[in-house]
Amino acid sequence: MRRAHRLVLVSALLSLGTARADPFGPCADGPPGAGCRVVRVPEDRTVAAGRWLDLYVVRLPAQDPQPETEPVFYLAGGPGEAASEMAADLPEPLAVLRRRHDLVFVDQRGTGRSHPLSCPGSELSLADVRACRATLETTADLRRYTTWDAVEDLDAVRQAMGYRAINLVGASYGTEVAQAYLRRHADHVRAAVLIGALPLVPDPLLFDGRDAQRALHLLLQDCAVDAACAAAFPNLAAETDELFHRLREKPVRVTVDESQEIVLDLETFAGTLRTRLYSAKAQSRVPLALHQAYAGNYLPMARAAVTIGSRQNRNASQGMFLSVLCSETAPFLDPAAVERLGEGTFFGAARTLAWLRACREWPPADLPPDATSPIRATVPVLILSGRLDPVTPPYWGEQVAAFLPNARLVIFAASSHFPDGPCAAALTAQFLEKSSTAGLDVRCAEMETRPPFVLMP
C-alpha cells in the first residue's frame, strides 16, 4: 500500500512539473521565426523529490498556414549533440518538411542548454575523465542521463505541447533514441524517419574499425574506376598502405601556422581520415590529401585535424556522452574482442579501448531489462542509409528494419553518413505525407553519383 501511494505522489509531481513549463516565446538568439521555451522534468523519476531539469525546446512553425496536425521532432546524433543547433541551419530534408509541419528541437538532457554535462579536456584521458566526473557530480546524478531517461523527457515535452501524436526524424545516435521512444511510446508516433540507423544494441562499436575500413575501401575502389582519379593517383591504394606503415613507425611534426604545431601519429591521422569520410563531399578531397601525405606534404591533413578537433571540442557534451556509452555499450563489450576486430584496419581499436578504460571511472546506470533487445513496432518507418558511410553503413539499417514490419530501407548510392539533398528530401516528404512507404520511387537514391574527385590543390 505504501508503494502505491508513493507512485501516485511521484506521478502527481511529474504532472505538476510539466504544467509549470514556460510557454513559447521569442528566442534570445534562435533562428528567425522560431519560438523557444523550457519544459521542466525531474532528473530522477524513481524518487518523489529531487533535482529538476529545464529542457530547452525550439519550435519552427510550419510555413503553410494550414499545417499538418502532427509536428516533426528532430533527434540529434552524438551522443552529445544539441538538437537546437540544427534549427539554425536546416538540412534539405528538414527544410522541405517545414512547409507542412512544425519542427521541434529538444536539447536532450545533458546537451546544449538542457543542463549540459560539458567538461574541458578529452574523454580519452583518464585524468580528464576523473576531473570531469568530480566536477559534474556536484550538480548532476550522472546515472540519469541515458537514452531511456531521454525518451521519457521527450514524451513529457510532447504532453506539455499538447500533441497527441508526433513524427520522429532521428540521425545517427538519434535513430537509437527514436527506437527507444518507439518501444515506450509507439502509440504516440505517427511515423519515423531514421537517417544513418543503428540498432539499439552495443554491437556497432565492436566493428568501429571494420566499418571505417569498409568506407575507405569503397573510396579507393571508386577512385580506381574513375578515369580522372585513376590517372591522377594510379597507385593510391599502395601509397595509402605505405603511408599508414610510416606513421605507425614514426609520427611526423607539422607546423600548421606560425603559432601551432601538431604531431600527426597514426591514431590522429586515422581519426581525421575517418571524420572526413562522414561526408561524400569531403571524401572527394581525400585521394588528393592521401597522395600529398605520401609525397611528404602532411599540411592538408594536419589542418583538417586541427579544424575537426576544435569543432568536436566545441560541440560535444563529454559527460552526457560518457553516461550513455558507459551504461549502454561498454558493459557489454569484451576488450579482447574489440582489439581482435580492429586488427588489420587503418582505424584500429585504440579509441574504443580508451573509452572502455574511461568507463571504469564513470558511474553506470541501471538499464531496463529490454534495453538491448531489438525494437519491434508496427509504426511506419523509413530508413535512409548511405552506401559510403564509415560509421552507420547499410547493414546496420538492415538489422533495424528486420524487426519493423512497416519499415523500408533505402540505400543512397553516393551518400555517406547523412543522406541529404533533393532526393532524400523528396522521399522523406512523400513518406510523411502518406505515413507509408508504399509506392515510394527510390530510383533517385539508387542513381546517385559521387561528387567529382578533387585532383589538384
VOGU-3710 file (C-alpha; in Angstrom, 3 decimals, decimal comma):
1> mrrahrlvlv> 0,000/0,000/0,000  2,814/2,429/0,832  4,400/1,760/-2,581  1,123/2,509/-4,362  0,746/5,851/-2,525  4,353/6,719/-3,342  3,892/6,058/-7,056  0,772/8,239/-7,100  2,741/11,039/-5,444  5,587/10,774/-7,956
11> sallslgtar> 3,101/10,816/-10,847  1,430/13,919/-9,458  4,748/15,694/-9,075  5,726/14,870/-12,667  2,456/16,288/-13,951  2,955/19,425/-11,869  6,473/19,877/-13,263  5,197/19,681/-16,816  2,292/22,020/-16,137  4,676/24,726/-14,915
21> adpfgpcadg> 6,651/24,756/-18,178  7,122/28,194/-19,700  5,065/28,950/-22,847  6,783/29,537/-26,170  8,250/32,982/-26,597  10,866/34,705/-28,746  14,265/33,036/-28,766  17,148/35,022/-27,351  19,407/34,034/-30,251  17,438/31,490/-32,256
31> ppgagcrvvr> 16,702/31,432/-35,979  14,130/33,896/-37,414  10,548/32,899/-36,699  11,457/30,358/-34,029  9,819/30,096/-30,641  11,636/28,873/-27,533  10,601/27,534/-24,146  11,670/25,189/-21,389  9,895/22,114/-20,068  10,719/21,081/-16,508
41> vpedrtvaag> 11,331/17,390/-15,813  12,707/15,504/-12,812  16,268/14,303/-13,087  15,331/11,053/-11,341  11,837/9,725/-11,990  12,195/6,974/-9,393  12,090/9,341/-6,418  9,390/11,697/-5,170  11,720/14,638/-4,649  14,984/15,671/-6,199
51> rwldlyvvrl> 16,649/17,849/-8,795  14,619/19,254/-11,704  15,994/19,922/-15,169  14,938/22,577/-17,667  14,787/21,087/-21,153  15,402/23,663/-23,870  12,916/23,423/-26,751  12,911/25,274/-30,086  9,920/25,233/-32,429  9,982/26,355/-36,055
61> paqdpqpete> 6,370/26,827/-37,142  5,205/25,337/-40,422  5,252/27,686/-43,397  1,857/26,520/-44,653  -0,978/28,474/-42,986  -2,868/25,170/-42,601  -0,141/22,760/-41,472  -0,393/19,090/-40,623  -1,507/18,357/-37,084  1,478/16,217/-36,146
71> pvfylaggpg> 4,834/18,012/-35,821  8,268/16,619/-36,623  10,558/16,096/-33,621  14,232/16,058/-34,640  16,551/13,803/-32,591  20,237/14,706/-32,755  23,276/12,472/-33,010  26,354/12,069/-30,887  25,609/11,156/-28,182  26,149/14,718/-27,067
81> eaasemaadl> 24,974/16,941/-29,902  22,389/19,635/-29,229  19,285/19,362/-31,417  18,626/23,100/-31,167  21,792/23,836/-33,188  20,224/22,104/-36,200  17,326/24,609/-36,146  19,611/27,405/-37,324  20,865/25,575/-40,420  18,275/23,068/-41,619
91> peplavlrrr> 19,433/20,254/-43,897  17,301/19,910/-47,000  15,038/17,068/-45,725  14,031/19,132/-42,668  13,652/22,335/-44,675  11,195/20,591/-47,004  9,244/19,117/-44,090  8,808/22,561/-42,567  6,437/23,526/-45,370  3,711/21,345/-43,835
101> hdlvfvdqrg> 4,922/20,511/-40,321  6,048/22,359/-37,228  9,645/21,344/-36,466  10,530/20,761/-32,817  14,089/20,520/-31,482  14,609/19,332/-27,910  18,093/19,532/-26,443  18,457/16,113/-24,835  19,246/16,262/-21,120  22,970/16,791/-20,684
111> tgrshplscp> 23,392/18,649/-24,015  23,056/22,176/-25,401  21,005/24,259/-22,994  19,421/21,327/-21,161  21,698/21,060/-18,118  24,771/20,367/-20,283  27,375/17,943/-18,968  30,408/19,569/-20,549  33,990/19,489/-19,320  37,318/20,664/-20,714
121> gselsladvr> 39,750/18,005/-21,817  39,250/14,694/-23,570  37,041/11,703/-22,829  40,058/9,577/-23,819  42,244/10,852/-20,964  41,714/9,103/-17,620  42,871/12,180/-15,713  40,414/14,390/-17,621  37,594/11,878/-17,112  38,195/11,746/-13,346
131> acratletta> 38,258/15,530/-13,143  35,120/15,778/-15,289  33,253/13,347/-13,051  34,305/15,172/-9,888  33,088/18,478/-11,314  29,791/17,261/-12,748  28,738/15,166/-9,763  28,278/18,357/-7,752  25,282/19,276/-9,948  24,151/16,047/-11,647
141> dlrryttwda> 23,434/12,395/-10,984  25,455/11,006/-13,866  23,452/7,756/-13,831  20,349/9,654/-15,002  21,488/10,803/-18,436  20,755/7,718/-20,520  18,730/7,201/-23,677  15,926/5,785/-21,553  15,733/8,919/-19,409  15,733/10,980/-22,604
151> vedldavrqa> 12,726/9,234/-24,143  10,623/9,963/-21,056  11,740/13,592/-21,319  10,698/13,591/-24,962  7,250/12,349/-24,063  6,963/14,984/-21,347  7,670/17,639/-23,988  5,063/16,108/-26,280  2,479/16,271/-23,496  3,443/19,804/-22,497
161> mgyrainlvg> 2,970/20,979/-26,090  -0,409/19,291/-26,348  0,380/16,902/-29,216  -1,477/13,598/-29,327  0,975/12,146/-31,858  4,283/13,201/-33,375  6,587/12,280/-36,260  10,201/11,432/-35,447  13,287/12,196/-37,532  16,450/10,821/-35,953
171> asygtevaqa> 20,022/10,932/-37,247  22,836/8,585/-36,183  22,563/8,196/-32,377  19,210/9,959/-32,721  17,954/6,832/-34,506  18,594/4,897/-31,286  16,617/7,477/-29,300  13,805/7,146/-31,831  13,773/3,364/-31,458  13,732/3,605/-27,671
181> ylrrhadhvr> 10,808/6,019/-27,922  9,022/3,536/-30,183  9,475/0,864/-27,544  7,994/3,004/-24,777  5,532/5,283/-26,613  4,745/3,846/-30,045  1,079/4,805/-29,601  2,147/8,468/-29,825  4,205/8,098/-33,022  2,574/8,596/-36,408
191> aavligalpl> 5,722/7,783/-38,438  9,520/7,804/-38,090  12,457/8,559/-40,378  15,825/7,091/-39,355  18,875/8,585/-41,083  22,057/6,563/-40,683  20,336/3,981/-38,480  21,959/1,933/-35,755  20,249/-0,869/-33,830  19,789/-0,277/-30,120
201> vpdpllfdgr> 22,489/-2,795/-29,218  26,198/-2,396/-28,319  27,466/-4,339/-31,349  28,297/-1,424/-33,712  31,146/-0,171/-31,541  32,757/-3,610/-31,796  33,015/-3,083/-35,548  34,106/0,564/-35,468  37,375/-0,170/-37,246  35,833/-2,545/-39,771
211> daqralhlll> 33,112/-0,062/-40,767  35,631/2,742/-41,296  37,889/0,397/-43,267  34,958/-0,533/-45,499  34,312/3,150/-46,330  37,981/3,725/-47,175  37,994/0,605/-49,370  34,957/1,909/-51,288  36,662/5,273/-51,751  39,858/3,712/-53,114
221> qdcavdaaca> 37,827/1,376/-55,309  35,708/4,201/-56,719  38,813/6,284/-57,412  40,369/3,353/-59,253  37,406/3,055/-61,639  37,078/6,821/-62,175  39,214/7,655/-65,195  40,388/11,060/-63,966  41,066/9,943/-60,384  42,876/6,790/-61,525
231> aafpnlaaet> 45,050/8,818/-63,891  45,952/11,359/-61,196  46,596/8,762/-58,465  47,363/5,442/-60,186  48,938/3,855/-57,092  46,689/5,305/-54,395  45,896/2,057/-52,544  49,583/1,116/-52,265  50,511/4,692/-51,288  47,861/4,634/-48,549
241> delfhrlrek> 49,163/1,373/-47,117  52,721/2,717/-47,133  51,571/5,953/-45,512  49,924/4,106/-42,623  53,072/1,992/-42,196  55,258/5,103/-41,974  53,054/6,807/-39,410  52,875/3,631/-37,357  56,657/3,554/-37,252  57,274/7,281/-36,762
251> pvrvtvdesq> 54,846/10,193/-36,236  55,546/13,483/-38,010  55,517/17,013/-36,639  53,636/19,526/-38,762  53,637/23,313/-38,431  50,053/24,353/-39,136  50,694/28,084/-38,768  53,138/30,366/-37,002  51,678/29,623/-33,575  50,667/25,979/-33,852
261> eivldletfa> 52,465/22,716/-34,409  50,863/19,287/-34,085  52,100/15,727/-34,024  50,452/13,502/-36,619  50,699/9,944/-35,370  48,745/7,073/-36,862  45,879/7,449/-34,395  45,410/11,187/-35,077  45,782/10,728/-38,821  43,312/7,818/-38,877
271> gtlrtrlysa> 40,787/9,694/-36,749  40,973/12,696/-39,073  40,604/10,487/-42,128  37,600/8,700/-40,623  35,848/12,002/-39,895  36,432/13,201/-43,468  34,748/10,018/-44,689  31,492/11,141/-42,998  30,652/13,343/-45,983  30,647/12,420/-49,680
281> kaqsrvplal> 31,783/15,957/-50,465  34,680/15,731/-48,013  35,539/12,285/-49,390  36,096/13,847/-52,814  39,224/15,563/-51,433  40,625/12,529/-49,617  42,527/10,897/-52,539  44,460/14,135/-53,091  45,171/14,503/-49,343  46,415/10,900/-49,108
291> hqayagnylp> 48,655/11,330/-52,141  50,046/14,599/-50,788  50,816/12,991/-47,423  52,518/10,068/-49,129  54,668/12,585/-51,020  55,619/14,254/-47,730  53,108/17,116/-47,591  51,119/16,459/-44,415  49,820/20,022/-44,072  46,314/19,441/-45,565
301> maraavtigs> 45,606/16,547/-43,161  47,143/18,442/-40,250  44,905/21,445/-40,894  41,915/19,123/-41,108  42,903/17,519/-37,794  43,013/20,922/-36,071  39,668/22,018/-37,531  37,926/18,747/-36,656  39,346/18,695/-33,136  38,247/22,271/-32,491
311> rqnrnasqgm> 34,734/21,595/-33,773  34,336/18,415/-31,724  35,548/20,086/-28,532  33,149/22,990/-29,075  30,035/20,912/-29,772  30,450/17,833/-27,613  28,964/17,195/-24,197  31,541/14,771/-22,833  29,677/13,924/-19,638  26,448/13,025/-21,412
321> flsvlcseta> 28,413/11,021/-23,995  30,090/9,015/-21,239  26,832/8,491/-19,340  25,313/6,881/-22,440  28,412/4,974/-23,541  29,362/3,676/-20,098  25,865/2,399/-19,329  24,532/1,251/-22,692  27,593/-0,017/-24,572  30,777/-0,513/-22,519
331> pfldpaaver> 29,404/-3,115/-20,061  28,553/-5,425/-22,964  31,910/-5,303/-24,767  34,936/-7,566/-24,282  38,161/-5,562/-24,745  39,870/-8,593/-26,280  37,134/-8,860/-28,910  37,376/-5,116/-29,618  41,120/-5,392/-30,139  40,837/-8,508/-32,296
341> lgegtffgaa> 38,168/-6,994/-34,573  40,200/-3,807/-35,003  43,278/-5,620/-36,260  44,146/-5,008/-39,877  42,102/-1,808/-40,140  43,533/1,680/-40,560  41,398/2,952/-37,688  42,183/0,134/-35,267  40,767/-0,291/-31,776  42,759/2,253/-29,759
351> rtlawlracr> 39,941/4,784/-29,384  37,333/2,205/-28,380  39,711/0,608/-25,875  40,448/4,050/-24,410  36,710/4,629/-23,985  36,337/1,297/-22,202  39,119/2,297/-19,797  37,450/5,682/-19,246  34,177/3,960/-18,415  35,805/2,302/-15,408
361> ewppadlppd> 35,923/5,833/-13,966  32,266/6,640/-14,718  29,155/5,538/-12,774  26,952/3,151/-14,807  23,167/3,367/-14,770  20,709/0,550/-14,226  19,115/-0,175/-17,592  15,660/-1,626/-18,250  15,724/-5,404/-18,856  14,825/-4,986/-22,541
371> atspiratvp> 17,397/-2,238/-23,227  19,389/-4,251/-25,779  16,534/-6,219/-27,344  15,500/-5,470/-30,945  12,799/-2,840/-31,296  9,539/-4,240/-32,638  6,781/-1,833/-33,652  4,168/-1,534/-36,383  4,718/2,216/-36,850  5,661/3,128/-40,461
381> vlilsgrldp> 9,428/3,711/-40,622  11,625/4,983/-43,456  15,345/4,209/-43,074  17,855/6,194/-45,149  21,400/4,789/-45,334  24,437/5,951/-47,283  26,491/3,322/-49,118  29,691/5,247/-48,289  29,001/5,669/-44,562  32,024/4,873/-42,305
391> vtppywgeqv> 30,010/4,558/-39,074  26,413/3,520/-39,828  26,689/1,574/-43,110  23,573/-0,005/-44,624  23,861/-3,395/-42,933  23,063/-1,783/-39,581  19,934/-0,313/-41,165  19,056/-3,810/-42,374  19,182/-5,059/-38,785  16,848/-2,298/-37,633
401> aaflpnarlv> 14,395/-2,932/-40,486  14,306/-6,686/-39,829  12,115/-6,213/-36,746  9,874/-3,445/-38,082  7,224/-4,904/-40,405  6,256/-1,499/-41,825  9,827/-0,304/-42,424  11,663/0,257/-45,682  15,410/0,706/-46,079  16,592/2,994/-48,887
411> ifaasshfpd> 20,310/2,938/-49,714  21,781/6,061/-51,317  24,481/5,012/-53,757  26,743/8,050/-53,311  25,880/9,360/-49,838  27,759/8,920/-46,602  26,627/9,446/-43,021  23,724/11,833/-43,639  21,878/11,382/-46,953  20,905/14,922/-47,891
421> gpcaaaltaq> 19,816/16,834/-50,950  16,721/16,811/-53,150  16,281/13,027/-53,334  16,383/12,451/-49,570  14,131/15,470/-49,054  11,560/14,306/-51,594  11,408/10,748/-50,260  11,073/11,958/-46,674  8,281/14,381/-47,582  6,396/11,764/-49,621
431> fleksstagl> 6,689/9,229/-46,821  5,424/11,570/-44,110  2,599/12,841/-46,289  1,100/9,354/-46,514  2,648/7,803/-43,394  3,526/4,845/-45,610  6,446/3,551/-47,663  4,090/2,107/-50,284  4,700/3,457/-53,766  7,922/5,335/-52,961
441> dvrcaemetr> 10,022/5,738/-56,096  13,592/5,328/-54,816  15,382/5,383/-58,181  16,891/8,790/-57,398  18,741/7,211/-54,451  19,948/4,257/-56,494  21,189/6,514/-59,315  23,216/8,906/-57,156  26,767/9,657/-58,287  29,728/10,817/-56,222
451> ppfvlmp> 30,809/14,463/-56,294  33,770/14,766/-58,689  37,118/13,915/-57,122  39,369/16,923/-56,476  42,604/16,233/-58,353  44,652/19,395/-57,832  45,450/21,504/-54,719
//
